Every structure is written in structure tokens, then in C-alpha cells.
Amino acid sequence: MKMKRSLLLLVIFITTSVSIYSQDTWFIKFGLNSSSYWDKNPTGSKEKNGYMFGIGIESQIKHSDFSVAPAFEIISKGSSGTEDSYYGAAINAVYLEVPLDFIYHLRLVKNNYLTFAAGPYMAYGIGGDTSYQNQSIGTFDECTGIDIIDLGLNFGMGYEYKRLLLNGSCDLGLKKIASNSPKNISFIISMGFKI
């Protein structure tokens, strides 16, 4: 109980500190992605095109070129399927993803920046369907064996002009989607606006 209280106080302290010493800006973003799977032993998965959209808040530390940007995103991942990828199944997995990006802003000229971002993400499966041998079932149904939780790293770079955001990024999964299976990987191109 004492440890839980200490942890709660620490979270409150960090949140309060960020609120006091930062400038917060909301943003929305949307884009397209190309997803498949990766591992030490490639399974030959074929890329699947998908989508992403989300909303977040960027907290820029005063007198600093760094900021922190947590967000909530809906993203489609998976594979279009080949005979040697996850038993030949075509997988469409839709996740609610929560990335926590740490961003460095490199100023070019007035109101123009290059941005470099990296951080962890956690995702929770909320939908999608998996097709195999002319049959279709929910991607996260128990019989598929696909884990509803995904964890990984997100990194990328972008261009910022006033309130316009253009980004290219990669979600690199670090958790197997199922036992004895590969991990998610997605390449994302997005644009957004600061509100």
C-alpha cells in the first residue's frame, strides 16, 4: 500500500511539474501505413496497406527544444498473407495505440522546424478480421491465438511549419503477436495540425 501511494504521488508530481513548466498544444493527425511482420527468421509476410488517425497533446518544456507528446491513435496493422506467413492467413488488426514520443525540434528558419521523435508505444486490439482458406473470423477471437496487446518502439522524423505537421515514422513491435510468431512492423506517413 505504501509503495502504491509513493507511486501515485510521483505521478502527480511529474504531471504537475510538466503542467507548470510546459506549453501544451493539442494536435490531430491522420495518415497511411504499410504493415507486415518481422523477426530473426522472416516468415515471408506480405505488406498490407492501412490507415492511422489520432489526437494528442504536445508539452514543450519552456526554454528548450524538447517536448513530450502522448497521443491516442487508431491504427490498422497486419499482413495481406502468403503461404508461409502466419499459416497463410491475411490479417487485419485494428488497434487503439498509445504512443509516448519524445521530440527534438531543430529550427531551420522562423516557424520552420525539423523534428526527430522516439518513444515507446502500447496498443490494444479493438477489431479487424482474419481470412484463411475462404473463411473470416475476428482477428482477436480466442481461436486465432493473436494477442490483444502489442508493445514496441516508435521513431521518426518530420517537418513542422507553423501549425502544419508532416511526419514519417516506424512502429517496431517488440512483442510477438502470438506464440512462435513474428512481431508487428509498420511504416507510416502522416500529416496533422496543431489546434
C-alpha atoms as a printed R data frame, in Angstrom:
    type eleno elety resid chain resno       x       y       z
1   ATOM     1    CA   MET     A     1   0.000   0.000   0.000
2   ATOM     2    CA   LYS     A     2   2.834   2.371   0.901
3   ATOM     3    CA   MET     A     3   4.533   1.706  -2.448
4   ATOM     4    CA   LYS     A     4   1.283   2.400  -4.333
5   ATOM     5    CA   ARG     A     5   0.902   5.723  -2.522
6   ATOM     6    CA   SER     A     6   4.504   6.679  -3.301
7   ATOM     7    CA   LEU     A     7   3.987   5.813  -6.977
8   ATOM     8    CA   LEU     A     8   0.761   7.837  -7.102
9   ATOM     9    CA   LEU     A     9   2.483  10.846  -5.504
10  ATOM    10    CA   LEU     A    10   5.337  10.562  -8.009
11  ATOM    11    CA   VAL     A    11   2.893  10.525 -10.950
12  ATOM    12    CA   ILE     A    12   1.046  13.563  -9.524
13  ATOM    13    CA   PHE     A    13   4.349  15.389  -9.005
14  ATOM    14    CA   ILE     A    14   5.551  14.723 -12.569
15  ATOM    15    CA   THR     A    15   2.177  15.701 -14.057
16  ATOM    16    CA   THR     A    16   2.068  18.927 -12.037
17  ATOM    17    CA   SER     A    17   5.667  19.780 -12.930
18  ATOM    18    CA   VAL     A    18   5.038  19.274 -16.638
19  ATOM    19    CA   SER     A    19   1.883  21.411 -16.442
20  ATOM    20    CA   ILE     A    20   3.696  24.255 -14.692
21  ATOM    21    CA   TYR     A    21   6.871  24.271 -16.766
22  ATOM    22    CA   SER     A    22   5.474  23.478 -20.194
23  ATOM    23    CA   GLN     A    23   3.413  24.903 -23.015
24  ATOM    24    CA   ASP     A    24   0.684  22.478 -24.099
25  ATOM    25    CA   THR     A    25  -0.650  22.250 -27.647
26  ATOM    26    CA   TRP     A    26  -3.288  19.802 -28.881
27  ATOM    27    CA   PHE     A    27  -2.868  18.205 -32.298
28  ATOM    28    CA   ILE     A    28  -4.683  15.866 -34.653
29  ATOM    29    CA   LYS     A    29  -3.057  13.676 -37.300
30  ATOM    30    CA   PHE     A    30  -4.012  11.126 -39.928
31  ATOM    31    CA   GLY     A    31  -2.151   9.065 -42.479
32  ATOM    32    CA   LEU     A    32  -1.479   5.856 -44.359
33  ATOM    33    CA   ASN     A    33   0.764   2.973 -43.418
34  ATOM    34    CA   SER     A    34   2.308  -0.204 -44.759
35  ATOM    35    CA   SER     A    35   2.407  -3.064 -42.260
36  ATOM    36    CA   SER     A    36   3.825  -6.565 -42.088
37  ATOM    37    CA   TYR     A    37   5.770  -8.726 -39.626
38  ATOM    38    CA   TRP     A    38   9.423  -9.058 -38.692
39  ATOM    39    CA   ASP     A    39  11.581 -11.416 -36.654
40  ATOM    40    CA   LYS     A    40  15.024 -13.012 -36.652
41  ATOM    41    CA   ASN     A    41  13.664 -15.615 -39.055
42  ATOM    42    CA   PRO     A    42  11.468 -13.786 -41.609
43  ATOM    43    CA   THR     A    43   8.182 -15.505 -42.385
44  ATOM    44    CA   GLY     A    44   7.654 -14.005 -45.831
45  ATOM    45    CA   SER     A    45   4.698 -11.890 -44.787
46  ATOM    46    CA   LYS     A    46   3.330  -9.621 -47.485
47  ATOM    47    CA   GLU     A    47   2.783  -5.918 -46.798
48  ATOM    48    CA   LYS     A    48  -0.727  -4.677 -46.063
49  ATOM    49    CA   ASN     A    49  -1.826  -1.083 -46.574
50  ATOM    50    CA   GLY     A    50  -3.714   0.543 -43.730
51  ATOM    51    CA   TYR     A    51  -4.643   3.797 -42.046
52  ATOM    52    CA   MET     A    52  -3.983   5.786 -38.905
53  ATOM    53    CA   PHE     A    53  -5.605   8.747 -37.198
54  ATOM    54    CA   GLY     A    54  -5.233  10.172 -33.739
55  ATOM    55    CA   ILE     A    55  -5.261  13.036 -31.311
56  ATOM    56    CA   GLY     A    56  -2.652  14.059 -28.772
57  ATOM    57    CA   ILE     A    57  -1.097  16.817 -26.733
58  ATOM    58    CA   GLU     A    58   2.445  18.125 -27.074
59  ATOM    59    CA   SER     A    59   4.031  19.533 -23.944
60  ATOM    60    CA   GLN     A    60   7.036  21.617 -24.844
61  ATOM    61    CA   ILE     A    61   9.387  22.423 -21.999
62  ATOM    62    CA   LYS     A    62   9.984  26.162 -21.725
63  ATOM    63    CA   HIS     A    63  13.353  27.413 -22.962
64  ATOM    64    CA   SER     A    64  14.023  24.003 -24.516
65  ATOM    65    CA   ASP     A    65  13.951  22.399 -27.964
66  ATOM    66    CA   PHE     A    66  12.447  19.229 -26.470
67  ATOM    67    CA   SER     A    67   8.850  18.206 -25.916
68  ATOM    68    CA   VAL     A    68   6.798  15.191 -24.848
69  ATOM    69    CA   ALA     A    69   3.762  14.126 -26.901
70  ATOM    70    CA   PRO     A    70   1.406  11.389 -25.661
71  ATOM    71    CA   ALA     A    71  -1.425  10.514 -28.054
72  ATOM    72    CA   PHE     A    72  -4.360   8.196 -28.694
73  ATOM    73    CA   GLU     A    73  -4.395   6.639 -32.167
74  ATOM    74    CA   ILE     A    74  -6.480   4.175 -34.138
75  ATOM    75    CA   ILE     A    75  -4.169   2.211 -36.435
76  ATOM    76    CA   SER     A    76  -4.628  -0.721 -38.793
77  ATOM    77    CA   LYS     A    77  -1.825  -3.306 -38.882
78  ATOM    78    CA   GLY     A    78  -1.315  -6.874 -40.099
79  ATOM    79    CA   SER     A    79  -0.377  -8.671 -43.296
80  ATOM    80    CA   SER     A    80  -2.112  -9.455 -46.576
81  ATOM    81    CA   GLY     A    81  -0.887 -13.038 -46.186
82  ATOM    82    CA   THR     A    82   1.272 -15.509 -48.115
83  ATOM    83    CA   GLU     A    83   1.519 -19.258 -47.893
84  ATOM    84    CA   ASP     A    84   4.390 -19.064 -45.403
85  ATOM    85    CA   SER     A    85   3.231 -16.133 -43.272
86  ATOM    86    CA   TYR     A    86   1.343 -16.938 -40.074
87  ATOM    87    CA   TYR     A    87  -0.129 -20.087 -41.583
88  ATOM    88    CA   GLY     A    88  -1.082 -18.274 -44.791
89  ATOM    89    CA   ALA     A    89  -3.654 -16.023 -43.115
90  ATOM    90    CA   ALA     A    90  -4.442 -12.475 -44.226
91  ATOM    91    CA   ILE     A    91  -4.619 -10.461 -41.002
92  ATOM    92    CA   ASN     A    92  -6.277  -7.085 -40.495
93  ATOM    93    CA   ALA     A    93  -5.702  -5.963 -36.903
94  ATOM    94    CA   VAL     A    94  -7.094  -2.645 -35.676
95  ATOM    95    CA   TYR     A    95  -5.513  -1.250 -32.520
96  ATOM    96    CA   LEU     A    96  -6.071   1.593 -30.109
97  ATOM    97    CA   GLU     A    97  -2.464   2.702 -29.745
98  ATOM    98    CA   VAL     A    98  -0.953   4.987 -27.110
99  ATOM    99    CA   PRO     A    99   2.496   6.272 -28.117
100 ATOM   100    CA   LEU     A   100   4.613   8.478 -25.875
101 ATOM   101    CA   ASP     A   101   7.006  10.396 -28.116
102 ATOM   102    CA   PHE     A   102   9.981  12.459 -27.009
103 ATOM   103    CA   ILE     A   103  10.575  15.117 -29.683
104 ATOM   104    CA   TYR     A   104  13.549  17.303 -30.544
105 ATOM   105    CA   HIS     A   105  12.862  20.439 -32.625
106 ATOM   106    CA   LEU     A   106  15.649  21.664 -34.925
107 ATOM   107    CA   ARG     A   107  14.865  25.196 -36.056
108 ATOM   108    CA   LEU     A   108  15.614  25.940 -39.722
109 ATOM   109    CA   VAL     A   109  14.174  29.438 -40.140
110 ATOM   110    CA   LYS     A   110  11.295  31.254 -38.478
111 ATOM   111    CA   ASN     A   111   8.317  28.897 -37.941
112 ATOM   112    CA   ASN     A   112  10.117  26.052 -39.774
113 ATOM   113    CA   TYR     A   113  11.441  23.024 -37.879
114 ATOM   114    CA   LEU     A   114  12.769  19.548 -38.476
115 ATOM   115    CA   THR     A   115  11.570  17.195 -35.756
116 ATOM   116    CA   PHE     A   116  13.079  13.947 -34.520
117 ATOM   117    CA   ALA     A   117  10.888  11.710 -32.360
118 ATOM   118    CA   ALA     A   118  11.272   8.434 -30.486
119 ATOM   119    CA   GLY     A   119   9.479   6.644 -27.690
120 ATOM   120    CA   PRO     A   120   7.539   3.585 -26.569
121 ATOM   121    CA   TYR     A   121   4.017   2.605 -27.523
122 ATOM   122    CA   MET     A   122   1.355   0.270 -26.168
123 ATOM   123    CA   ALA     A   123  -1.547  -0.950 -28.294
124 ATOM   124    CA   TYR     A   124  -4.802  -2.764 -27.522
125 ATOM   125    CA   GLY     A   125  -6.620  -4.725 -30.228
126 ATOM   126    CA   ILE     A   126 -10.158  -3.449 -30.817
127 ATOM   127    CA   GLY     A   127 -11.179  -5.023 -34.130
128 ATOM   128    CA   GLY     A   128 -10.351  -6.355 -37.561
129 ATOM   129    CA   ASP     A   129 -10.797  -9.696 -39.294
130 ATOM   130    CA   THR     A   130  -8.521 -12.547 -40.309
131 ATOM   131    CA   SER     A   131  -9.111 -14.531 -43.505
132 ATOM   132    CA   TYR     A   132  -7.850 -18.055 -44.088
133 ATOM   133    CA   GLN     A   133  -8.957 -20.557 -46.735
134 ATOM   134    CA   ASN     A   134 -12.084 -18.540 -47.643
135 ATOM   135    CA   GLN     A   135 -13.117 -18.211 -44.005
136 ATOM   136    CA   SER     A   136 -13.148 -14.995 -41.982
137 ATOM   137    CA   ILE     A   137 -13.146 -14.534 -38.205
138 ATOM   138    CA   GLY     A   138 -12.417 -11.728 -35.786
139 ATOM   139    CA   THR     A   139  -8.673 -11.106 -35.529
140 ATOM   140    CA   PHE     A   140  -8.668 -11.124 -31.736
141 ATOM   141    CA   ASP     A   141 -11.052 -14.082 -31.281
142 ATOM   142    CA   GLU     A   142  -9.608 -16.730 -28.961
143 ATOM   143    CA   CYS     A   143  -9.279 -19.284 -31.759
144 ATOM   144    CA   THR     A   144  -6.763 -17.140 -33.680
145 ATOM   145    CA   GLY     A   145  -4.300 -17.104 -30.794
146 ATOM   146    CA   ILE     A   146  -3.372 -13.496 -31.632
147 ATOM   147    CA   ASP     A   147  -2.518 -11.464 -28.552
148 ATOM   148    CA   ILE     A   148  -4.716  -8.445 -27.920
149 ATOM   149    CA   ILE     A   149  -1.774  -6.446 -26.506
150 ATOM   150    CA   ASP     A   150   1.117  -5.106 -28.589
151 ATOM   151    CA   LEU     A   151   4.191  -3.281 -27.272
152 ATOM   152    CA   GLY     A   152   7.023  -1.638 -29.144
153 ATOM   153    CA   LEU     A   153   9.014   1.438 -30.099
154 ATOM   154    CA   ASN     A   154   8.065   4.323 -32.345
155 ATOM   155    CA   PHE     A   155  10.597   6.572 -34.066
156 ATOM   156    CA   GLY     A   156  10.565   9.005 -36.956
157 ATOM   157    CA   MET     A   157  11.215  12.471 -38.271
158 ATOM   158    CA   GLY     A   158   9.083  15.254 -39.636
159 ATOM   159    CA   TYR     A   159   8.692  18.828 -40.796
160 ATOM   160    CA   GLU     A   160   6.729  21.482 -38.935
161 ATOM   161    CA   TYR     A   161   5.592  24.791 -40.401
162 ATOM   162    CA   LYS     A   162   3.500  26.937 -38.057
163 ATOM   163    CA   ARG     A   163   0.599  24.546 -37.262
164 ATOM   164    CA   LEU     A   164   1.146  22.097 -40.122
165 ATOM   165    CA   LEU     A   165   2.808  18.751 -39.322
166 ATOM   166    CA   LEU     A   166   4.270  16.273 -41.837
167 ATOM   167    CA   ASN     A   167   5.804  13.063 -40.494
168 ATOM   168    CA   GLY     A   168   7.347   9.758 -41.477
169 ATOM   169    CA   SER     A   169   7.650   7.143 -38.740
170 ATOM   170    CA   CYS     A   170   8.069   3.465 -37.943
171 ATOM   171    CA   ASP     A   171   6.298   1.334 -35.326
172 ATOM   172    CA   LEU     A   172   8.622  -1.526 -34.411
173 ATOM   173    CA   GLY     A   173   6.859  -4.196 -32.363
174 ATOM   174    CA   LEU     A   174   8.897  -5.877 -29.637
175 ATOM   175    CA   LYS     A   175   6.239  -8.407 -28.604
176 ATOM   176    CA   LYS     A   176   5.245 -11.477 -30.621
177 ATOM   177    CA   ILE     A   177   1.680 -11.277 -31.907
178 ATOM   178    CA   ALA     A   178   1.234 -14.907 -30.811
179 ATOM   179    CA   SER     A   179   3.395 -17.751 -29.528
180 ATOM   180    CA   ASN     A   180   6.075 -18.809 -32.049
181 ATOM   181    CA   SER     A   181   5.142 -15.956 -34.385
182 ATOM   182    CA   PRO     A   182   6.678 -12.686 -35.643
183 ATOM   183    CA   LYS     A   183   6.196  -9.104 -34.451
184 ATOM   184    CA   ASN     A   184   4.382  -6.119 -35.931
185 ATOM   185    CA   ILE     A   185   6.171  -3.516 -38.018
186 ATOM   186    CA   SER     A   186   4.569  -0.503 -39.697
187 ATOM   187    CA   PHE     A   187   5.853   2.388 -41.783
188 ATOM   188    CA   ILE     A   188   3.606   5.439 -41.507
189 ATOM   189    CA   ILE     A   189   3.302   8.675 -43.474
190 ATOM   190    CA   SER     A   190   1.060  11.219 -41.810
191 ATOM   191    CA   MET     A   191   0.058  14.835 -41.706
192 ATOM   192    CA   GLY     A   192  -1.577  16.802 -38.947
193 ATOM   193    CA   PHE     A   193  -2.449  20.155 -37.476
194 ATOM   194    CA   LYS     A   194  -1.865  21.810 -34.144
195 ATOM   195    CA   ILE     A   195  -5.130  23.055 -32.722
